[in-house]
């Protein structure tokens, strides 16, 4: 195994270590945990840039088109997301969709017909399984609020979303930001 390559950038006071031992590709620095995982997003050519999740509030959403509970939750999550994104404080909310669909066509169809332009991991990528194991997403739907290191900081996101759409989604989102700080 080749030792990691260390790159330092004094201008941005960041250090990048391109090596091993992380979920995703060989990436590490003060970057977001998801920086090295190839992701797609409607309207973006190719994979998202590695700094895409920097300074974002990230919720990981495990679901699938065949899942009845997911079909019930997804419209609520979309409504919550839309309300938060329209607020000034909610511009940095990102929901990462991790599909548990069994076929690539099913993943793409569900995304195109039912989901906003959320980042997602392409079908067949090994990181789907790694994230599923890391976040214990055996039974779906699963929603987790994660920090930049990939640690779950709040796992009652589903309850928050369901309560938030009946009250004030932006207040719920502001509570998440407090948890992250």
C-alpha positions in Angstrom: 0.0 0.0 0.0 1.3 3.4 -0.9 1.7 5.9 2.0 -0.7 8.9 1.9 0.3 12.0 0.0 0.2 15.2 2.2 -0.6 18.5 0.5 -0.7 21.7 2.4 -2.3 25.0 1.3 -1.2 28.0 3.5 -3.6 30.3 1.7 -6.7 28.4 2.9 -5.0 27.0 6.0 -6.1 23.5 5.0 -4.2 20.2 4.8 -5.3 17.4 2.4 -4.1 13.9 3.0 -4.8 11.7 0.1 -4.5 8.2 1.6 -6.5 5.3 3.0 -8.9 4.4 5.8 -12.0 6.5 5.1 -15.4 5.8 3.8 -15.5 7.0 0.2 -12.4 7.6 -1.8 -9.0 8.3 -0.5 -9.8 11.7 0.9 -9.2 13.5 4.2 -8.6 17.0 5.5 -10.9 19.4 7.2 -13.3 18.3 4.5 -16.7 17.0 5.1 -17.1 13.3 5.7 -19.0 12.9 2.4 -16.3 14.8 0.3 -14.8 11.6 -1.1 -18.0 9.9 -2.0 -19.1 10.2 -5.7 -22.5 11.8 -5.8 -24.9 13.0 -8.5 -27.4 15.7 -8.5 -30.0 16.8 -11.0 -28.7 19.7 -13.0 -25.1 19.0 -12.3 -22.8 17.4 -14.8 -20.6 14.6 -13.4 -20.0 14.2 -9.7 -20.4 17.0 -7.1 -17.2 18.8 -6.2 -15.4 17.6 -3.0 -16.2 20.9 -1.2 -19.9 20.7 -1.9 -20.9 19.8 1.7 -18.6 22.3 3.4 -20.6 24.5 5.8 -23.8 22.6 5.1 -26.4 21.1 7.5 -26.6 17.5 6.2 -29.4 15.0 6.7 -28.8 11.5 5.2 -32.1 9.9 4.0 -32.2 6.2 3.3 -35.3 5.2 1.3 -36.4 3.3 -1.9 -39.2 3.5 -4.4 -40.5 0.1 -3.4 -40.9 1.1 0.3 -44.4 2.0 1.3 -43.3 3.9 4.4 -40.8 5.9 2.3 -43.6 6.9 -0.1 -45.5 8.2 2.8 -42.6 10.1 4.3 -41.0 11.5 1.2 -43.7 14.1 0.5 -43.5 15.3 4.1 -39.7 15.6 3.8 -40.0 17.5 0.5 -42.5 19.9 2.1 -40.2 20.4 5.1 -37.2 20.9 2.8 -38.9 23.4 0.6 -40.1 25.5 3.5 -36.6 25.5 5.1 -34.8 26.3 1.8 -37.1 29.3 1.3 -36.0 30.8 4.6 -32.8 32.8 4.9 -31.4 30.5 7.6 -32.1 27.4 5.6 -30.1 28.0 2.5 -27.4 25.6 3.7 -29.7 22.5 4.2 -28.7 19.5 2.2 -30.5 16.1 2.2 -28.4 13.3 0.8 -30.5 10.5 -0.6 -29.1 7.0 -0.2 -31.2 4.7 -2.3 -31.9 1.1 -1.2 -33.5 0.3 -4.5 -32.6 -3.0 -6.0 -32.1 -1.9 -9.6 -30.5 1.2 -11.2 -33.6 2.0 -13.3 -35.8 2.0 -10.2 -33.4 4.4 -8.4 -33.4 6.8 -11.3 -37.1 6.6 -11.8 -37.9 7.3 -8.1 -35.4 10.2 -8.0 -36.8 11.8 -11.2 -40.4 11.4 -10.3 -40.5 11.9 -6.6 -37.4 13.7 -5.2 -36.1 17.3 -5.4 -32.6 17.9 -6.7 -31.0 16.2 -3.7 -27.5 14.7 -4.0 -27.5 11.0 -4.2 -25.0 8.1 -4.5 -25.3 6.3 -7.9 -26.7 2.8 -7.9 -24.1 0.1 -7.3 -21.6 2.3 -5.6 -20.0 0.5 -2.6 -20.6 3.5 -0.4 -24.4 2.8 -0.3 -23.7 -0.4 1.6 -21.0 1.3 3.8 -23.3 4.1 4.8 -26.1 1.7 5.4 -24.0 -0.2 7.8 -22.5 2.8 9.4 -25.9 4.3 10.1 -27.6 1.0 10.8 -30.2 1.6 8.0 -31.6 -1.9 8.0 -35.2 -0.9 8.0 -36.1 2.1 5.9 -36.9 5.0 5.9 -34.1 6.3 8.0 -33.1 10.0 8.5 -29.9 11.0 10.3 -28.5 14.5 11.0 -24.7 14.2 10.7 -21.8 16.4 11.4 -18.8 17.0 9.2 -17.0 14.0 10.6 -20.0 11.7 9.7 -21.1 11.3 13.3 -24.8 11.1 14.0 -25.7 14.1 16.1 -29.4 13.6 16.0 -31.4 10.6 15.0 -35.0 11.8 15.7 -35.0 13.7 12.4 -38.1 11.9 11.1 -40.1 12.9 14.2 -38.8 16.5 13.8 -39.8 16.6 10.2 -43.3 15.3 10.8 -43.8 17.7 13.7 -42.1 20.6 11.9 -44.4 20.6 8.9 -47.3 21.0 11.2 -45.7 23.9 13.0 -42.6 25.8 11.8 -40.0 23.9 9.8 -37.5 26.8 10.1 -37.6 26.6 13.9 -36.9 22.9 13.7 -34.0 23.6 11.3 -32.6 26.2 13.7 -32.6 23.6 16.5 -30.6 21.3 14.3 -28.0 24.0 13.7 -27.7 24.5 17.5 -27.1 20.7 17.8 -24.3 20.9 15.3 -22.6 23.9 17.0 
